[in-house]
């Protein structure tokens, strides 16, 4: 058995959950936050047979799309110079961060 931990942007959560149900993949959802943009994320924890890991990774990759978004970077008050205002920059967001681990034992009560 393997444990897959996938962190995805909230925008992709419902679509990914539906894809897991369709593929008969059981997943536990946790609301999380963090990252560069401090935006909402969802972490999926999936215990799955080793021979289905690639199937789950393909589902995550297909659903969790990268997209571009404009953001205003924070201004550092320590920086010298005359900073009147920050200009928006385009950043890439979305996609997924995925970890796989061996499961020593698995119980379902």
Wavefront OBJ file of the C-alpha trace (Angstrom):
o trace
v 0.000 0.000 0.000
v 1.031 3.575 -0.632
v -0.050 6.863 0.884
v -0.509 9.691 -1.603
v -0.701 13.190 -0.175
v -1.792 15.736 -2.781
v -2.074 19.477 -2.144
v -4.236 21.266 -4.711
v -5.742 24.712 -5.071
v -9.324 25.062 -3.779
v -10.539 25.816 -7.321
v -9.717 22.227 -8.332
v -11.108 20.480 -5.238
v -14.638 19.635 -6.381
v -13.573 18.482 -9.824
v -10.823 16.315 -8.318
v -13.187 14.821 -5.725
v -15.623 13.902 -8.487
v -12.832 12.314 -10.541
v -11.783 10.228 -7.524
v -15.362 9.011 -6.975
v -15.688 8.104 -10.658
v -12.424 6.100 -10.478
v -13.429 4.442 -7.176
v -10.574 6.097 -5.276
v -11.245 6.824 -1.609
v -9.722 10.079 -0.401
v -9.795 12.115 2.793
v -9.999 15.885 2.267
v -8.384 18.391 4.603
v -8.687 22.169 4.287
v -5.238 23.751 4.324
v -3.669 27.097 3.525
v -0.253 28.450 2.831
v 2.173 28.904 0.019
v 3.442 31.985 -1.742
v -0.011 33.527 -2.220
v -1.336 32.338 1.159
v -4.400 31.041 -0.643
v -6.751 28.240 0.285
v -5.722 24.733 -0.587
v -7.092 21.268 -0.067
v -4.937 18.334 0.923
v -6.094 14.884 -0.165
v -4.809 11.817 1.664
v -5.233 8.591 -0.294
v -4.284 5.075 0.777
v -4.094 3.009 -2.402
v -2.661 -0.247 -3.720
v 0.813 0.192 -5.197
v -0.334 -0.857 -8.681
v -2.905 2.016 -8.769
v -0.507 4.833 -7.815
v 0.108 5.927 -11.414
v -3.648 5.957 -12.098
v -4.191 8.335 -9.149
v -1.239 10.517 -10.185
v -2.688 10.780 -13.711
v -6.076 11.862 -12.320
v -4.447 14.531 -10.155
v -2.323 15.773 -13.061
v -5.303 15.944 -15.437
v -7.545 17.857 -13.015
v -5.129 20.164 -11.180
v -4.337 22.712 -13.826
v -1.737 25.452 -13.588
v -3.031 28.935 -14.358
v -1.687 32.448 -14.372
v -2.857 35.171 -11.997
v -1.821 38.748 -11.300
v -0.858 39.688 -7.749
v 0.644 42.680 -6.001
v 3.838 41.679 -4.189
v 4.155 42.799 -0.566
v 6.242 45.920 0.031
v 9.118 45.602 2.471
v 9.307 48.530 4.858
v 12.985 47.716 5.415
v 13.860 48.394 1.789
v 15.407 51.735 1.062
v 14.264 53.948 -1.753
v 11.113 55.697 -2.771
v 8.436 52.981 -3.185
v 5.157 54.703 -3.954
v 3.294 51.500 -4.751
v 3.835 48.001 -5.967
v 2.940 46.919 -9.476
v 1.036 43.708 -10.157
v 3.100 40.806 -11.443
v 1.927 37.678 -13.208
v 2.542 34.422 -11.314
v 1.755 30.805 -12.088
v -0.562 29.140 -9.581
v -2.401 25.870 -9.315
v -1.175 22.465 -10.217
v -0.511 20.015 -7.422
v 2.209 19.107 -4.973
v 2.166 15.351 -4.456
v 4.032 13.078 -2.049
v 3.975 9.276 -2.066
v 5.023 7.129 0.880
v 5.076 3.462 1.795
v 2.428 2.426 4.325
v 3.727 0.001 6.896
v 0.229 -0.942 8.019
v -3.310 0.107 7.132
v -6.439 -0.293 9.222
v -10.031 0.600 8.502
v -12.401 0.285 11.454
l 1 2 3 4 5 6 7 8 9 10 11 12 13 14 15 16 17 18 19 20 21 22 23 24 25 26 27 28 29 30 31 32 33 34 35 36 37 38 39 40 41 42 43 44 45 46 47 48 49 50 51 52 53 54 55 56 57 58 59 60 61 62 63 64 65 66 67 68 69 70 71 72 73 74 75 76 77 78 79 80 81 82 83 84 85 86 87 88 89 90 91 92 93 94 95 96 97 98 99 100 101 102 103 104 105 106 107 108 109
